[in-house]
Amino acid sequence: MKLVSLGFRGVNFRRVLNPFELCDSGEMSHMIRILGVDPGLRHTGWGIIDMDGPRLSWVAHGVIDPDPKADLAERLGMLCEGLRAVIHEHDPMEAAVEETFVNINPKSTLLLGQARGAALATLAAARLKVHEFATRKVKLAVVGTGGADKTQVAFMVRRLLPRAGEVSADAADALAVAICGAHHRPSLSLRRPA
């Protein structure tokens, strides 16, 4: 099996170059790398996990912070560039994105929708399969209740992915979206043979 050792912020991890390559035991590896994205104009959180069967492992996380003084088009461009860099560095196979919820302020909802649209377009341009999840579904997958607050989500992300260490609220939300994507991914072992 071909392995490449990569590093991110002082943390080394291993990645299978071809997830469908035969392992030494003769079984197929089903490792899938998932990129979770929590879009926003001020802070876009991202988190990457590997899914190997039922096991989830942390790979990397971070936040894209466009310049708040830049105009809207420039900020969206910075968001796209940041996501492209993450995709290029970590080579995910799929992406999961949190859906936009409606705020009381329609202008905020519109701006968030534009950031989300830029993120979706960037992921699609990278040829990633993109899954979208409602905020309540993400919280339910990670915490067990759709009404959980951000501190509960961050706590459970740290419990489920202990190697992630301390994470910001935006990165924790993105890792939670990736975990939700992994939990709602069709299992290869549950498919019946044709």
C-alpha positions in Angstrom: 0.0 0.0 0.0 1.4 3.4 -1.0 1.4 5.9 1.9 2.5 9.5 1.9 3.3 11.2 5.2 2.1 14.8 5.3 2.3 17.4 8.0 0.0 20.2 9.0 0.9 22.7 11.8 3.3 20.3 13.4 0.9 17.3 13.2 1.8 14.4 11.0 -0.8 12.1 9.5 -0.8 9.4 6.8 -3.0 9.3 3.8 -3.7 6.5 1.3 -3.1 7.7 -2.2 -5.6 5.4 -3.7 -8.4 4.5 -1.2 -9.6 1.5 -3.3 -6.1 -0.1 -3.6 -5.9 -3.6 -2.1 -4.4 -3.8 1.4 -1.9 -6.4 2.5 -4.7 -8.4 4.0 -6.5 -8.6 0.7 -9.4 -6.5 1.8 -10.2 -3.2 0.1 -9.5 0.0 2.0 -12.6 2.3 2.1 -10.9 5.4 3.5 -12.7 8.5 2.5 -11.4 12.0 3.2 -14.2 14.5 3.9 -14.0 18.3 3.9 -16.6 20.0 6.1 -17.3 23.7 5.5 -19.1 26.2 7.7 -19.5 29.1 5.3 -19.5 32.8 6.4 -18.3 36.1 5.1 -16.3 37.0 8.1 -15.1 33.5 9.1 -15.4 30.4 7.1 -14.5 27.3 9.1 -13.1 24.2 7.5 -12.3 20.8 8.9 -11.0 17.6 7.3 -11.5 14.1 8.6 -10.7 10.6 7.3 -13.4 7.9 7.5 -12.1 4.3 7.4 -15.2 2.1 7.9 -16.8 3.2 11.2 -13.6 5.0 12.4 -13.3 8.8 12.0 -9.9 10.5 12.5 -9.0 14.2 12.5 -6.7 15.4 9.7 -6.7 19.2 9.9 -8.9 22.2 10.5 -8.8 26.0 10.3 -10.6 29.2 9.5 -10.5 31.4 6.4 -10.7 35.1 7.5 -11.2 37.4 4.5 -10.2 41.0 5.1 -13.3 42.7 6.7 -12.3 46.0 5.1 -12.3 44.6 1.5 -15.4 44.9 -0.6 -17.9 42.0 -1.0 -16.4 40.7 -4.3 -12.9 40.7 -2.9 -14.0 38.9 0.3 -15.8 36.2 -1.7 -12.6 35.9 -3.9 -10.5 35.4 -0.7 -12.9 32.8 0.5 -12.6 30.9 -2.8 -8.8 31.1 -2.8 -8.6 29.9 0.8 -10.9 26.9 0.0 -8.9 26.0 -3.1 -5.7 26.0 -1.1 -7.2 23.7 1.5 -8.4 21.3 -1.3 -5.0 21.4 -3.0 -3.1 20.7 0.2 -5.4 17.9 1.7 -7.0 16.4 -1.4 -10.5 15.5 0.0 -12.8 13.2 -1.9 -16.1 14.6 -0.7 -17.4 17.7 0.9 -20.2 18.5 3.4 -21.6 22.0 3.7 -23.9 23.5 6.3 -27.2 24.9 4.8 -28.1 28.5 5.3 -30.6 29.2 8.0 -32.9 32.3 7.8 -31.9 35.1 10.1 -34.2 37.9 11.4 -32.1 40.3 9.3 -32.7 39.6 5.6 -29.4 41.4 4.6 -27.4 39.0 6.8 -29.1 36.0 5.3 -28.4 37.3 1.8 -24.7 37.9 2.6 -24.4 34.4 4.2 -26.0 32.9 1.1 -23.5 34.6 -1.1 -20.6 33.2 0.9 -22.2 29.8 0.8 -22.7 30.0 -2.9 -19.0 30.9 -3.4 -18.0 27.9 -1.3 -20.3 25.5 -3.2 -19.0 26.8 -6.5 -15.4 26.3 -5.4 -16.1 22.8 -4.2 -18.0 21.9 -7.4 -15.2 23.3 -9.5 -12.8 21.0 -7.7 -15.0 18.1 -8.8 -15.9 17.1 -5.2 -19.2 15.4 -4.4 -21.0 17.9 -2.2 -23.6 17.0 0.5 -25.6 19.7 2.2 -27.0 19.4 5.7 -29.3 21.5 7.8 -27.9 22.9 11.1 -30.3 20.8 13.2 -29.2 17.6 11.4 -25.5 18.5 12.0 -26.2 19.0 15.7 -28.2 15.9 15.9 -25.4 13.8 14.3 -22.8 15.1 16.7 -24.5 15.9 19.9 -27.7 13.9 19.8 -30.1 16.8 19.8 -30.9 19.3 17.1 -31.2 22.1 19.7 -27.6 22.0 20.9 -25.6 25.2 21.3 -22.1 25.9 19.9 -20.3 25.0 23.1 -22.0 21.5 23.2 -21.0 21.0 19.5 -17.4 22.0 20.2 -17.2 19.8 23.3 -18.5 16.7 21.3 -16.1 17.5 18.4 -13.2 17.4 20.8 -14.5 14.1 22.3 -15.1 12.5 18.9 -11.8 13.8 17.4 -9.4 14.1 20.4 -6.4 14.7 18.1 -8.0 18.0 17.0 -7.2 19.6 20.3 -8.7 23.0 20.9 -10.7 24.3 18.0 -12.4 27.7 17.3 -16.2 27.8 17.1 -16.1 28.1 13.3 -13.6 25.2 12.9 -15.6 23.1 15.3 -18.8 23.7 13.3 -16.9 22.7 10.1 -15.6 19.5 11.7 -19.2 18.8 13.0 -20.4 19.1 9.4 -17.8 16.7 8.2 -18.8 14.2 10.9 -22.4 14.6 9.9 -21.4 13.9 6.3 -19.6 10.8 7.4 -22.6 9.5 9.4 -25.0 10.1 6.5 -22.7 8.6 3.9 -24.1 5.4 2.3 -22.1 2.4 3.7 -20.5 0.2 1.1 -20.9 -2.8 3.4 -24.7 -2.3 3.6 -25.1 -2.6 -0.2 -26.4 -5.8 -1.5 -24.5 -7.5 -4.3 -26.0 -7.2 -7.7 
